[in-house]
């Protein structure tokens, strides 16, 4: 009998292979120019098999950031307060050039972000991802109207900070030249959140 752990690892590897294959093709030729059938052929599986893993073409791309969906909710629970925990987490991300902060000049990361932000259907799918992140964070903060309003502001701040960093890097600036401004902007943004969301800053 096959070990369930092994089955799960094989399944996760297939998700990764399909996503990586699709992104490579999309970056090279454009999202709309590559069919799902071509992705399946490149991965040496059938189209119906691919759809069992990824029901929509856009999911092949968004899989790469899917594990970040509940991240803000998890981090907010770490303390000492939700805002401070999220501030520290974002700053640590800047330190290690985590792609999710936008402060990363690896050519593959830049190409992925260019694909993501440059394709309308992917941008729409990205906003659905952000809405789920926001809902998870709101639930972690208590689930009431105040929590939902706070979660919306926090997710928006993180998105805008990351997009500004990516915009500058994509325009040709070096990480070393952007880092100081990125840290200052994050400190300022989370300071504003702390001032406006005083309950969550305590």
C-alpha positions in Angstrom: 0.0 0.0 0.0 1.3 3.5 -0.9 2.3 5.7 2.0 -0.2 8.6 2.2 2.7 11.0 2.8 4.4 9.9 -0.4 1.2 10.4 -2.3 0.8 13.9 -1.0 4.4 14.8 -1.8 3.9 13.5 -5.4 0.8 15.5 -5.7 2.5 18.7 -4.5 5.4 18.1 -6.9 2.9 17.9 -9.8 1.3 21.2 -8.7 4.8 22.7 -8.7 5.9 21.2 -12.1 2.7 22.3 -13.8 2.9 25.9 -12.4 6.6 26.3 -13.2 6.0 24.9 -16.8 3.1 27.2 -17.4 4.9 30.3 -16.0 7.9 29.6 -18.2 5.7 29.4 -21.3 3.6 32.5 -20.3 6.7 34.6 -19.7 8.3 33.6 -23.0 5.2 34.0 -25.2 2.5 35.9 -23.2 -0.3 34.6 -21.1 -3.0 34.8 -23.8 -0.8 33.3 -26.5 -0.3 30.0 -24.7 -3.2 27.5 -24.4 -3.9 25.2 -21.5 -3.4 22.3 -24.0 0.1 23.5 -24.8 1.0 23.7 -21.0 -0.3 20.1 -20.6 1.7 18.9 -23.6 4.9 20.6 -22.3 4.3 18.9 -18.9 3.6 15.5 -20.7 0.1 15.1 -19.2 -3.4 15.3 -20.7 -5.5 18.5 -20.6 -8.2 16.8 -18.4 -5.5 15.8 -15.9 -4.1 19.4 -15.8 -7.7 20.7 -15.0 -7.9 18.3 -12.1 -5.0 20.2 -10.5 -5.8 23.7 -11.8 -9.5 24.4 -12.7 -8.6 27.7 -14.3 -5.7 28.8 -16.5 -5.0 31.8 -14.1 -4.5 29.4 -11.2 -1.4 28.0 -12.8 0.2 31.4 -12.2 -1.4 32.3 -8.8 -0.3 29.0 -7.4 3.1 30.5 -6.8 1.7 32.9 -4.2 -1.1 30.8 -2.9 0.8 29.9 0.3 0.8 33.6 1.2 -3.0 33.7 1.4 -3.3 33.1 5.1 0.0 34.6 6.0 -1.2 38.0 7.4 -3.7 36.1 9.6 -1.0 33.8 11.0 1.4 36.6 11.6 -1.1 38.9 13.3 -1.6 36.2 16.0 2.1 36.1 16.9 2.1 39.4 18.9 3.0 41.5 20.8 0.1 43.2 18.9 -1.3 42.5 15.4 0.1 45.7 13.9 3.5 45.3 15.4 3.7 41.6 14.4 2.8 42.5 10.8 5.3 45.5 10.8 8.1 43.3 12.0 7.2 40.5 9.4 7.2 43.0 6.5 10.5 44.5 7.6 12.1 41.0 7.9 10.8 40.3 4.4 12.6 43.5 3.1 15.8 42.3 4.8 15.8 39.0 3.0 14.4 40.4 -0.3 11.3 38.3 -0.1 9.6 38.6 -3.5 6.3 39.2 -1.8 7.7 42.6 -0.6 8.5 43.6 -4.2 12.2 44.3 -3.2 13.8 41.6 -5.4 15.7 42.0 -8.6 16.1 38.4 -9.5 15.3 38.2 -13.3 12.8 35.3 -12.8 11.0 37.2 -10.0 10.9 40.4 -12.1 9.5 38.4 -15.1 6.9 36.8 -12.9 5.7 40.1 -11.5 5.7 41.6 -15.0 3.5 38.7 -16.1 1.2 39.0 -13.1 0.7 42.8 -13.1 0.7 43.0 -16.9 -2.1 40.5 -17.6 -5.7 41.8 -16.8 -7.1 38.4 -16.1 -4.3 37.7 -13.6 -4.7 41.0 -11.9 -8.4 40.2 -11.4 -7.4 36.8 -10.0 -4.8 38.4 -7.8 -7.5 40.7 -6.3 -9.6 37.6 -5.4 -6.5 36.2 -3.7 -6.1 39.5 -1.7 -9.8 39.4 -0.8 -9.4 35.9 0.7 -6.3 37.1 2.6 -8.3 40.1 3.9 -11.1 37.8 5.0 -8.8 35.5 6.9 -7.1 38.4 8.6 -10.4 39.9 9.5 -11.5 36.6 11.1 -8.2 36.5 13.1 -8.8 40.1 14.3 -12.3 39.2 15.6 -14.5 39.1 12.6 -16.7 42.2 13.4 -17.0 45.3 11.2 -14.1 47.0 12.9 -11.9 43.9 12.2 -13.0 43.9 8.5 -12.2 47.6 8.1 -8.8 47.1 9.7 -8.0 44.0 7.6 -8.8 45.9 4.5 -6.5 48.7 5.4 -3.6 46.4 6.4 -3.8 44.3 3.2 -4.0 47.4 1.1 -0.9 48.9 2.8 1.1 45.7 2.2 0.0 45.6 -1.5 0.9 49.2 -2.2 4.3 49.0 -0.5 5.1 45.9 -2.5 4.0 47.3 -5.8 6.0 50.5 -5.2 9.1 48.5 -4.6 8.5 46.3 -7.6 7.8 49.4 -9.8 11.1 51.0 -8.9 13.1 47.7 -9.3 11.4 47.0 -12.6 12.3 50.5 -13.8 16.0 49.7 -13.3 16.8 50.8 -9.8 19.0 48.6 -7.7 17.8 46.8 -4.6 20.5 48.5 -2.6 19.3 52.0 -3.7 15.6 51.2 -3.0 16.0 49.3 0.3 16.4 52.4 2.5 13.3 54.1 1.1 11.4 50.8 1.3 12.1 50.4 5.0 11.2 54.1 5.7 8.0 53.8 3.7 7.0 50.6 5.6 7.8 52.2 9.0 5.7 55.2 8.1 2.8 53.2 6.7 2.6 50.8 9.7 3.0 53.9 12.0 -0.1 55.3 10.4 -1.9 52.0 10.8 -0.9 51.9 14.4 -2.2 55.5 15.0 -5.5 54.8 13.2 -6.1 51.3 14.5 -5.0 51.9 18.1 -6.9 48.9 19.4 -4.8 46.6 17.2 -1.6 48.3 18.1 -1.8 47.5 21.8 
